[in-house]
Amino acid sequence: MSNIKDVAKAAGVSTSTVSRTINNSSSISKETKDRIFSIIKEMNYSPNSIAKALTNSKSYTVTLLVDVEDEKSFQNPFFYEIMHGIEKLVYHKEFSLIVANLNTTLKKQSVLEWLVKGKRTEGVILPSSILTSAIVEELKRDHVPFVSIGETTQLKESVSWVDVDNKKGAEIATYELLDKGYKNIAFLGYDHTKNFSNRRYEGYSNALTSSGIAVVPDLVIECGNTKDEGYTQMKKLLNEKNVPDAVICADNILSIGAIKAIQEAGLVIPENIGLISFDNQQIAELSYPTITTVHVDLYEMGYQAAKLLFEMIEDPETRDQGLLISTSLENRQTTK
């Protein structure tokens, strides 16, 4: 593999000139830059990110900041889909991605302070669940670009974020059930403490009211997203006087338990009761019956978060912005 000395020799310039060209120095003429880049391409030379970092005091890394105490996030395959999307663009930009625990202390410093003060990262991506006003203040004070995974309605500050269009996804699901003749639709797995869940509830309630159907509080069930919770809460719903003829589940794990309860009650899916869930396509396709889902593209969510971050790294004047990733409906066997 060619190195920087080989490129310099072929171009008839010094290694420092090649280095300045790679780092887009204004001291090198366009003609010289074009000639050197042409030789770099011919020789298949790839600048080492560590060497580049040493020459211009840049780290060539971005950080995914997480809270390892949040076990549910790490057990959730969605986290790794998002990380895969981030890593795809980071690799393309010839940067490195490091994952850091928010609660780590290094040399009596918080990990965030250690990263920022030591110039060990060019930017930060972090979930909205751990983003606080104090973190926003610290990052903005030190001019570190950052992007939130998830909408940041809990903050008064303006920040850049990327999220799934949860509201629209729930509207699509509710209208789909209404169009197929279901009228008494339950919402299973609501969590008022989570922004994405509130957005889904908004979409569900908007679709019902705009169709002239009142939201029935007894059909909106707050619970955790586990199979056991899905089974228990669905069983309770089926024993109420006002039995739903369809249900929207916040998560596919939850829907597995709900399906079990429905089948044990002697009801047939989708004839007696329809079901639509959010998220995991793999579980939806392996379940019996297969589950109609609102598809959430978490890979794209991670990729767009990284793209937005690099825009901010490359142009510090970039304004804060929010981006919603669209959803789509995947029809399977749990709806008519």
C-alpha positions as CSV (number, residue, x, y, z in Angstrom):
1,M,0.0,0.0,0.0
2,S,1.3,3.5,-0.9
3,N,2.3,5.9,1.8
4,I,2.6,9.7,1.9
5,K,6.3,9.6,0.9
6,D,5.4,7.6,-2.3
7,V,2.8,10.3,-3.2
8,A,5.2,13.1,-2.5
9,K,7.9,11.5,-4.6
10,A,5.5,10.9,-7.5
11,A,4.2,14.5,-7.4
12,G,7.7,16.0,-7.0
13,V,6.8,17.8,-3.8
14,S,7.5,17.5,-0.1
15,T,5.5,15.3,2.3
16,S,4.3,18.4,4.1
17,T,2.8,19.7,0.8
18,V,0.9,16.5,0.4
19,S,-0.3,16.7,4.0
20,R,-1.4,20.4,3.6
21,T,-3.2,19.4,0.4
22,I,-5.1,16.6,2.2
23,N,-6.1,19.1,4.9
24,N,-7.2,21.6,2.2
25,S,-4.7,24.3,3.2
26,S,-5.3,27.6,1.4
27,S,-1.5,27.9,1.0
28,I,-1.5,25.3,-1.8
29,S,-2.6,26.3,-5.3
30,K,-5.6,24.6,-6.9
31,E,-3.4,23.3,-9.7
32,T,-1.0,21.6,-7.2
33,K,-4.0,20.2,-5.2
34,D,-5.6,18.8,-8.3
35,R,-2.3,17.1,-9.4
36,I,-1.7,15.6,-5.9
37,F,-5.2,14.4,-5.6
38,S,-5.0,12.8,-9.0
39,I,-1.8,10.9,-7.9
40,I,-3.4,9.9,-4.6
41,K,-6.3,8.4,-6.5
42,E,-3.9,6.6,-8.9
43,M,-1.8,5.2,-6.1
44,N,-4.8,4.2,-4.0
45,Y,-3.4,6.1,-1.0
46,S,-5.6,6.4,2.0
47,P,-4.5,9.0,4.6
48,N,-4.3,7.5,8.1
49,S,-6.8,9.3,10.4
50,I,-4.5,9.1,13.4
51,A,-1.7,10.7,11.3
52,K,-4.0,13.4,10.1
53,A,-5.1,14.1,13.6
54,L,-1.5,14.6,14.7
55,T,-0.8,17.1,11.8
56,N,-3.8,19.4,12.4
57,S,-4.9,18.8,16.1
58,K,-8.1,17.2,15.1
59,S,-9.3,13.9,16.6
60,Y,-11.2,12.6,13.6
61,T,-13.6,10.9,15.9
62,V,-17.3,11.4,16.8
63,T,-18.9,10.1,20.0
64,L,-22.1,8.3,20.6
65,L,-22.9,9.1,24.2
66,V,-25.0,6.6,26.1
67,D,-26.2,5.7,29.6
68,V,-25.2,2.0,30.3
69,E,-27.4,2.0,33.3
70,D,-30.3,2.1,30.9
71,E,-30.4,-1.7,30.3
72,K,-33.5,-1.6,28.3
73,S,-31.8,0.5,25.6
74,F,-28.8,-1.9,25.3
75,Q,-31.1,-5.0,25.2
76,N,-33.2,-3.4,22.5
77,P,-32.0,-4.2,18.9
78,F,-33.2,-0.8,17.8
79,F,-30.1,0.7,19.5
80,Y,-27.8,-1.3,17.3
81,E,-29.8,-0.4,14.1
82,I,-29.3,3.3,14.9
83,M,-25.6,2.8,15.7
84,H,-25.2,0.9,12.4
85,G,-26.6,3.9,10.5
86,I,-24.3,6.3,12.3
87,E,-21.2,4.1,11.7
88,K,-21.9,3.8,8.0
89,L,-21.5,7.6,7.4
90,V,-18.7,7.9,10.0
91,Y,-16.7,5.3,8.1
92,H,-17.4,7.0,4.8
93,K,-16.1,10.3,6.2
94,E,-12.9,8.4,7.4
95,F,-13.6,9.2,11.0
96,S,-13.8,6.8,13.9
97,L,-16.9,6.3,16.1
98,I,-16.4,5.8,19.9
99,V,-19.2,4.9,22.3
100,A,-18.9,6.5,25.7
101,N,-20.8,6.0,28.9
102,L,-22.2,9.3,30.2
103,N,-21.7,8.2,33.8
104,T,-18.0,7.4,33.5
105,T,-15.4,9.4,35.4
106,L,-11.9,9.8,34.0
107,K,-9.1,11.5,35.9
108,K,-11.8,13.1,38.2
109,Q,-13.6,14.5,35.1
110,S,-16.9,13.5,33.7
111,V,-16.5,11.6,30.4
112,L,-18.1,14.6,28.6
113,E,-15.7,17.0,30.1
114,W,-12.8,14.6,29.3
115,L,-13.9,14.4,25.7
116,V,-14.5,18.1,25.2
117,K,-11.6,19.7,27.1
118,G,-9.2,17.2,25.7
119,K,-10.4,17.8,22.2
120,R,-10.9,14.0,21.8
121,T,-14.1,14.3,19.7
122,E,-15.3,16.5,16.8
123,G,-19.0,16.0,17.7
124,V,-21.5,14.1,19.8
125,I,-24.6,12.1,19.1
126,L,-26.8,11.2,22.1
127,P,-30.4,10.0,22.8
128,S,-32.8,12.7,23.9
129,S,-33.5,10.6,27.1
130,I,-30.2,11.7,28.5
131,L,-29.9,15.2,27.0
132,T,-30.3,17.8,29.7
133,S,-30.1,21.6,29.7
134,A,-26.7,21.3,31.6
135,I,-25.3,19.1,28.8
136,V,-26.6,21.4,26.1
137,E,-25.0,24.4,27.9
138,E,-21.6,22.6,28.2
139,L,-21.5,21.5,24.6
140,K,-22.6,24.9,23.2
141,R,-20.2,26.8,25.5
142,D,-17.3,24.7,24.1
143,H,-18.6,24.9,20.5
144,V,-19.0,21.1,20.1
145,P,-21.5,20.1,17.5
146,F,-24.1,17.7,18.7
147,V,-27.3,16.0,17.5
148,S,-30.1,14.4,19.6
149,I,-31.6,11.0,18.6
150,G,-35.2,11.8,19.4
151,E,-37.2,15.1,19.5
152,T,-36.3,17.3,22.4
153,T,-39.6,18.8,23.6
154,Q,-38.3,18.5,27.2
155,L,-35.8,21.3,26.6
156,K,-36.2,25.0,26.3
157,E,-33.0,25.3,24.3
158,S,-32.8,25.0,20.5
159,V,-30.9,21.9,19.5
160,S,-30.6,19.7,16.4
161,W,-32.5,16.4,16.5
162,V,-33.6,13.5,14.3
163,D,-36.6,11.4,15.1
164,V,-39.2,9.0,13.5
165,D,-42.5,10.6,12.6
166,N,-44.3,8.7,15.3
167,K,-47.4,10.9,15.1
168,K,-47.9,10.2,11.4
169,G,-47.2,6.5,11.9
170,A,-49.9,6.1,14.5
171,E,-52.3,8.1,12.3
172,I,-51.6,5.7,9.4
173,A,-52.2,2.7,11.6
174,T,-55.5,4.0,13.0
175,Y,-56.9,5.0,9.6
176,E,-55.9,1.6,8.2
177,L,-58.0,-0.1,10.9
178,L,-60.9,2.3,10.4
179,D,-60.8,1.7,6.7
180,K,-61.0,-2.0,7.2
181,G,-64.1,-1.7,9.3
182,Y,-62.8,-1.8,12.9
183,K,-64.4,0.9,15.1
184,N,-63.5,0.2,18.7
185,I,-59.7,0.6,18.7
186,A,-57.5,0.3,21.8
187,F,-54.0,1.7,22.2
188,L,-51.8,-0.6,24.2
189,G,-48.4,0.4,25.7
190,Y,-48.8,4.2,26.1
191,D,-46.1,5.8,28.3
192,H,-46.8,9.5,29.0
193,T,-43.2,10.0,30.2
194,K,-41.8,9.2,26.7
195,N,-42.0,11.8,23.9
196,F,-42.3,9.2,21.1
197,S,-45.2,7.6,22.9
198,N,-47.0,10.9,23.4
199,R,-46.6,11.5,19.7
200,R,-48.1,8.1,18.8
201,Y,-51.0,8.8,21.1
202,E,-51.5,12.1,19.4
203,G,-51.7,10.4,16.0
204,Y,-54.1,7.7,17.3
205,S,-56.4,10.3,18.9
206,N,-56.3,12.7,16.0
207,A,-57.3,9.9,13.5
208,L,-60.2,8.8,15.7
209,T,-61.6,12.3,16.4
210,S,-61.2,13.4,12.7
211,S,-63.3,10.3,11.8
212,G,-66.0,11.3,14.3
213,I,-65.1,8.7,16.9
214,A,-64.5,9.7,20.5
215,V,-61.3,8.5,22.3
216,V,-62.4,6.1,25.1
217,P,-60.0,6.5,28.0
218,D,-60.5,2.9,29.1
219,L,-59.1,1.7,25.8
220,V,-55.8,3.6,26.3
221,I,-53.6,1.4,28.4
222,E,-50.4,2.5,30.0
223,C,-47.9,-0.3,30.5
224,G,-44.4,-1.5,29.9
225,N,-43.3,-3.0,26.6
226,T,-42.9,-6.6,27.5
227,K,-44.6,-9.8,26.4
228,D,-46.0,-10.4,29.9
229,E,-47.4,-6.9,30.0
230,G,-49.0,-7.4,26.6
231,Y,-50.6,-10.6,27.7
232,T,-51.9,-9.3,31.1
233,Q,-53.2,-6.0,29.8
234,M,-54.8,-7.5,26.7
235,K,-56.5,-10.1,28.9
236,K,-58.0,-7.3,31.1
237,L,-59.2,-5.5,28.0
238,L,-61.0,-8.6,26.8
239,N,-62.8,-9.0,30.1
240,E,-64.1,-5.4,30.1
241,K,-67.7,-4.6,29.0
242,N,-66.3,-2.4,26.2
243,V,-64.3,-5.0,24.3
244,P,-62.1,-3.6,21.5
245,D,-62.4,-5.0,18.0
246,A,-58.8,-3.8,17.2
247,V,-55.6,-2.8,19.0
248,I,-52.6,-0.7,18.2
249,C,-49.5,-2.0,20.1
250,A,-46.6,0.3,20.9
251,D,-44.1,-2.5,20.4
252,N,-43.9,-5.9,18.7
253,I,-42.7,-7.7,21.9
254,L,-45.9,-6.3,23.6
255,S,-48.0,-7.5,20.7
256,I,-46.7,-11.1,21.1
257,G,-48.3,-11.2,24.5
258,A,-51.4,-9.5,23.3
259,I,-51.9,-12.1,20.5
260,K,-51.5,-15.0,23.0
261,A,-54.3,-13.4,25.2
262,I,-56.6,-13.0,22.2
263,Q,-56.1,-16.6,21.0
264,E,-56.7,-17.9,24.5
265,A,-60.0,-16.0,24.6
266,G,-61.1,-18.0,21.6
267,L,-61.1,-14.9,19.3
268,V,-59.8,-15.1,15.7
269,I,-57.3,-12.6,14.3
270,P,-58.1,-10.6,12.2
271,E,-61.8,-11.5,11.9
272,N,-62.8,-10.9,15.5
273,I,-60.0,-8.5,16.4
274,G,-57.4,-6.7,14.3
275,L,-53.9,-5.7,15.5
276,I,-51.2,-3.4,14.3
277,S,-47.8,-2.9,16.0
278,F,-44.8,-0.6,15.8
279,D,-41.2,-1.5,15.0
280,N,-39.4,-4.8,14.8
281,Q,-39.9,-6.3,11.3
282,Q,-38.1,-9.5,12.2
283,I,-40.4,-10.4,15.1
284,A,-43.4,-9.4,13.0
285,E,-42.5,-11.9,10.2
286,L,-41.7,-14.7,12.6
287,S,-44.9,-14.4,14.7
288,Y,-48.0,-16.4,14.0
289,P,-50.0,-14.8,12.7
290,T,-47.5,-12.4,11.1
291,I,-48.0,-8.9,12.4
292,T,-49.1,-5.9,10.4
293,T,-46.6,-3.1,11.5
294,V,-45.8,0.5,11.2
295,H,-42.2,0.2,9.8
296,V,-39.7,2.5,11.6
297,D,-36.4,2.9,9.7
298,L,-33.9,3.2,12.6
299,Y,-30.9,2.7,10.3
300,E,-31.9,5.7,8.4
301,M,-32.5,7.6,11.6
302,G,-28.9,7.0,12.7
303,Y,-27.5,7.8,9.2
304,Q,-29.3,11.1,9.1
305,A,-28.2,12.0,12.6
306,A,-24.6,11.5,11.5
307,K,-25.2,13.4,8.3
308,L,-26.6,16.3,10.3
309,L,-23.7,16.2,12.7
310,F,-21.1,16.3,9.9
311,E,-22.9,19.3,8.4
312,M,-22.4,21.1,11.7
313,I,-18.7,20.0,12.0
314,E,-17.9,21.2,8.5
315,D,-19.9,24.4,8.8
316,P,-20.1,25.8,12.4
317,E,-22.6,28.4,11.2
318,T,-25.2,25.6,10.5
319,R,-28.5,26.4,12.2
320,D,-30.2,24.0,14.6
321,Q,-32.8,21.9,12.8
322,G,-35.2,19.0,13.4
323,L,-35.7,16.1,11.0
324,L,-38.5,13.6,10.9
325,I,-38.0,10.2,9.2
326,S,-41.2,9.0,7.5
327,T,-42.9,5.7,8.4
328,S,-44.8,3.1,6.3
329,L,-47.3,0.4,6.9
330,E,-46.4,-3.3,6.3
331,N,-49.6,-5.3,5.9
332,R,-49.5,-8.9,7.1
333,Q,-52.0,-11.3,8.7
334,T,-53.3,-9.4,11.8
335,T,-55.5,-7.1,9.7
336,K,-58.3,-7.9,7.3
